[in-house]
Amino acid sequence: MSITNLVFLQGDITGDIYYNLIQTRGKSLPFLRVYLMINSTEETPEIRGQRVVFYGRKAEEAEAHLQRGSRIFVKGHIQQRKLPDQHG
């Protein structure tokens, strides 16, 4: 994780928690996805949602303890991807 791309988020889990195993390099890797609602600040007056993804051991630990409505604090990095448009 790059020191220039370090974020700290605190919020409440909304929606369903998705847990599954993905196959990577011939091994199963635990994968957990939650949606975190982040309260507004003076700079950003609206409430925003952020998808948070856990992998490996952290995914297993989080799945055992988290539920909808849990308030969590996350230290990680932001990663953006482009989605294909209608035409591919």
N, C-alpha and C positions, 0 to 999 in steps of 0.2 A: 504494500500500500504506500503510495507516494505521500510524503509529508505535506505536499501542496494541495492534496485532494483529501483532506481529512474533515469529516463532519460529525457533529453531535446532534442527535435528534431525541426529543422526548415527546411522547404522545400516547394516545389510547388506541388499542387495536380495535378495528371495526371490521365487520364482515367475517367471512369464514377463514379459518386457518387451513392452508393447503399443505399437506405433507406427502411426500412420495420419494421413491428411489429413482435416480437417473443412472443410466449406464454411461460410463466414461472410461476409456482406455481399458475396457474389459472388466471393470470393477463397478460395483454398486455404490453410489454416493448419495447419502441422505440429503434431501432438499426440502426446505420449508419456506413458504411465502405468506406474508401477512400484509395487511394494509393499515398504515398508521396515520391517524388524523392529528395534525399539528396545529396547536392554537395560534391565534394571530398575535402579531407584535405591532409595535408602532410603525415599523417599516413595511410590514405586510398585513394589512387590516383584515384580510379574509382567512378563513380556515382552509388549510390545504391537506390533501391526501398524498401519501408517499408510499410506494410499494417497497417493502423491506424483504430481502432474501437472505436466508441462512444456509450454509452448506456444512456437511460433515458432522463432526461431534457437536458443534453448536446447534445445528438443526435438530439433532436428537434431544439435546437438553432443553431447548426452547419448546419443542413439541410436547414434552412431558409436563411442562409447567405453565404454558401460556393458554389463555382462553380469550374469547371475545370480551372486550371491556377492560382487559389488563392494561395497566399503564407501564410502559417500558422506556428505558433509556438506551439508545443505540449509538455506538461509536463505529464509524466505518468510512466508506468512500462512495461518492456518487458516480454512477456509470450510466451513460445515455446511449441509446441505440436508435437508429432510424428504422421506422416501420415502412414496409413497401406500400406504395400507393395502390389505387384500384387496378392499375394496369401492370402490376408486378414490380 
